[in-house]
Amino acid sequence: MSIRREFHVDRSTADQIIQRALQLDAERADSLTEAQIRDIASELSVSPAAVDQALAEQRERRDQEDSPAAIPPRPAVRWFTRASTVISTIVVVGLIAVMVSRLFP
């Protein structure tokens, strides 16, 4: 049985480690449910009204993209919509902030 020694890192390195861990988790998850988005937003102290509005705007964009008059997105970026960019950014920044604040109280 091996004993893991705890090591200390500076804040910048901690941010990099947490960001990489978030990237690895994001690669494993293809999508989030509205409930998961609401939970994450709640942990980040984002108001439910703001989340509702962002979800409604995303639904509207999706409906516009699904309409026959919509210009099809380029194949290289089809899977990565604006909403996933915004959600990913919020999640990454929020989780980094939470984890760093716990590492360095």
C-alpha positions as CSV (number, residue, x, y, z in Angstrom):
1,M,0.0,0.0,0.0
2,S,1.4,3.3,-1.0
3,I,0.8,6.6,0.8
4,R,0.2,9.6,-1.4
5,R,2.1,12.7,-0.4
6,E,0.3,15.9,-0.7
7,F,2.1,18.6,-2.6
8,H,1.5,22.3,-2.8
9,V,1.2,24.3,-6.0
10,D,0.9,28.0,-6.7
11,R,-2.4,29.5,-7.8
12,S,-1.6,29.6,-11.5
13,T,-0.7,25.9,-11.5
14,A,-3.8,25.1,-9.5
15,D,-5.9,27.0,-12.1
16,Q,-4.2,25.0,-14.9
17,I,-4.8,21.7,-13.2
18,I,-8.5,22.4,-12.5
19,Q,-9.0,23.7,-16.1
20,R,-7.5,20.6,-17.5
21,A,-9.6,18.4,-15.2
22,L,-12.7,20.3,-16.5
23,Q,-11.6,19.8,-20.1
24,L,-11.3,16.1,-19.5
25,D,-14.8,15.9,-17.9
26,A,-16.2,18.0,-20.7
27,E,-14.8,15.6,-23.3
28,R,-16.7,12.7,-21.5
29,A,-20.0,14.5,-21.5
30,D,-21.7,15.2,-24.8
31,S,-24.5,17.4,-23.4
32,L,-26.2,18.8,-20.3
33,T,-29.8,18.7,-19.4
34,E,-31.7,21.9,-18.5
35,A,-31.8,20.7,-14.9
36,Q,-28.0,20.3,-14.9
37,I,-27.5,23.7,-16.3
38,R,-29.8,25.2,-13.7
39,D,-27.9,23.3,-10.9
40,I,-24.6,24.6,-12.2
41,A,-25.9,28.2,-12.5
42,S,-27.3,28.0,-9.0
43,E,-23.9,26.9,-7.6
44,L,-22.4,29.9,-9.4
45,S,-25.1,32.3,-7.9
46,V,-26.7,33.0,-11.3
47,S,-30.3,34.0,-10.9
48,P,-33.0,31.6,-12.1
49,A,-34.5,34.4,-14.2
50,A,-31.2,34.9,-16.1
51,V,-31.0,31.1,-16.7
52,D,-34.6,31.1,-17.9
53,Q,-33.9,33.9,-20.3
54,A,-30.7,32.3,-21.6
55,L,-32.5,29.0,-22.2
56,A,-35.3,30.8,-24.0
57,E,-32.8,32.6,-26.2
58,Q,-31.1,29.4,-27.0
59,R,-34.4,27.7,-27.9
60,E,-35.2,30.6,-30.2
61,R,-31.8,30.4,-31.9
62,R,-32.2,26.6,-32.3
63,D,-35.7,27.1,-33.8
64,Q,-34.3,29.7,-36.2
65,E,-31.5,27.3,-37.2
66,D,-34.0,24.5,-37.8
67,S,-36.2,26.6,-40.0
68,P,-35.9,25.9,-43.8
69,A,-34.7,29.5,-44.5
70,A,-31.7,29.1,-42.1
71,I,-28.3,28.9,-43.6
72,P,-26.7,25.6,-42.7
73,P,-23.7,26.0,-40.4
74,R,-20.3,25.0,-41.6
75,P,-19.6,21.3,-41.0
76,A,-16.5,22.0,-38.9
77,V,-18.5,23.9,-36.3
78,R,-21.9,22.3,-36.6
79,W,-21.6,20.4,-33.3
80,F,-20.2,23.4,-31.4
81,T,-23.1,25.9,-31.2
82,R,-23.0,29.3,-29.5
83,A,-24.9,27.9,-26.6
84,S,-22.4,25.2,-25.8
85,T,-19.7,27.9,-26.0
86,V,-21.4,30.1,-23.5
87,I,-22.4,27.2,-21.2
88,S,-18.9,25.7,-21.3
89,T,-17.3,29.1,-20.5
90,I,-19.6,29.7,-17.6
91,V,-19.0,26.2,-16.2
92,V,-15.2,26.4,-16.6
93,V,-14.8,29.8,-15.1
94,G,-17.2,29.1,-12.3
95,L,-15.7,25.8,-11.4
96,I,-12.2,27.1,-11.5
97,A,-13.3,30.0,-9.2
98,V,-15.0,27.6,-6.8
99,M,-12.1,25.1,-6.8
100,V,-9.4,27.8,-6.4
101,S,-11.3,29.5,-3.6
102,R,-11.4,26.1,-1.8
103,L,-7.8,25.5,-2.4
104,F,-6.7,28.9,-1.3
105,P,-9.2,30.2,1.3
